[in-house]
């Protein structure tokens, strides 16, 4: 939710009020996973082993801890896989088969 907030206020230039409403709406619609000390330790390892920024690493570590298979992000190398989580850039020219399969299921 922190990353969503950052993108909405920074890149999308939404107001604080609009951002709060959007974040609360997402939180009401989807399961929100809390970060844990174990995830933070894993994030620290990712910063050392893969030179990731700590907050990106924490998002990935929490996703892995919660058994996510797909993480949509433009901040990682497209196709990067760690502990079963594959990072896909949703804005990449060629669409990931994993994302294409998910989009077929939801349509």
C-alpha positions in Angstrom: 0.0 0.0 0.0 3.0 2.3 0.6 4.2 1.7 -2.9 0.7 2.4 -4.3 0.6 5.6 -2.3 4.0 6.7 -3.5 3.1 6.1 -7.2 -0.2 7.8 -6.9 1.2 11.0 -5.3 4.5 11.0 -7.2 4.0 9.7 -10.7 0.2 10.2 -11.0 0.2 13.5 -9.2 -2.9 12.7 -7.2 -3.8 14.8 -4.2 -3.4 13.4 -0.7 -7.2 12.9 -0.4 -7.5 11.1 -3.7 -4.5 8.9 -2.8 -6.0 8.0 0.6 -9.3 7.1 -1.0 -7.6 4.9 -3.6 -5.4 3.1 -1.1 -8.3 2.4 1.2 -10.4 1.2 -1.7 -7.6 -1.3 -2.7 -7.2 -2.4 0.9 -10.9 -3.1 1.1 -10.8 -5.0 -2.2 -7.7 -7.1 -1.9 -5.9 -9.0 0.9 -3.2 -6.8 2.4 0.0 -8.6 3.6 1.9 -7.1 6.5 5.7 -7.0 6.5 7.4 -9.1 9.2 10.8 -9.1 10.7 11.7 -12.2 8.7 10.6 -10.4 5.4 12.7 -7.4 6.4 15.7 -9.6 7.0 15.2 -11.2 3.6 14.9 -7.7 2.1 18.3 -6.8 3.6 19.7 -10.0 1.9 18.2 -8.9 -1.4 19.9 -5.5 -1.1 23.3 -7.2 -0.7 22.8 -10.1 -3.1 20.9 -8.3 -5.9 21.6 -4.6 -5.2 17.9 -3.8 -4.8 16.7 -0.7 -3.0 15.4 -1.7 0.4 11.8 -0.8 -0.2 11.6 -2.7 -3.5 13.3 -5.6 -1.8 10.8 -5.5 1.0 7.8 -5.6 -1.4 9.4 -8.7 -3.1 10.2 -10.4 0.3 6.6 -9.9 1.5 5.2 -11.2 -1.8 7.4 -14.3 -1.4 6.5 -14.8 2.2 2.8 -14.8 1.2 3.3 -17.2 -1.6 2.6 -14.8 -4.5 3.7 -16.1 -7.9 3.5 -12.8 -9.8 4.6 -9.3 -8.8 3.8 -6.5 -11.2 6.5 -3.8 -11.1 8.4 -1.6 -13.4 11.2 -1.2 -10.8 12.8 -4.6 -11.1 14.4 -6.5 -14.0 11.5 -7.9 -16.0 11.3 -11.7 -15.5 13.4 -11.6 -12.3 12.4 -14.6 -10.1 13.2 -15.0 -6.4 11.7 -17.6 -4.1 9.0 -18.4 -6.5 7.9 -14.9 -7.3 8.3 -13.7 -10.8 8.5 -10.0 -11.4 6.7 -8.8 -14.5 6.8 -5.2 -15.9 3.2 -4.6 -17.0 4.5 -1.9 -19.3 7.0 -4.1 -21.2 6.6 -4.4 -24.9 6.4 -8.1 -24.9 3.9 -9.5 -22.4 4.9 -12.2 -19.9 3.2 -15.6 -20.5 2.4 -15.6 -16.7 0.6 -12.2 -17.0 -1.2 -13.2 -20.2 -2.5 -16.4 -18.6 -3.8 -14.4 -15.6 -5.5 -11.8 -17.9 -7.2 -14.7 -19.8 -8.6 -16.1 -16.6 -10.0 -12.8 -15.4 -11.6 -11.8 -18.7 
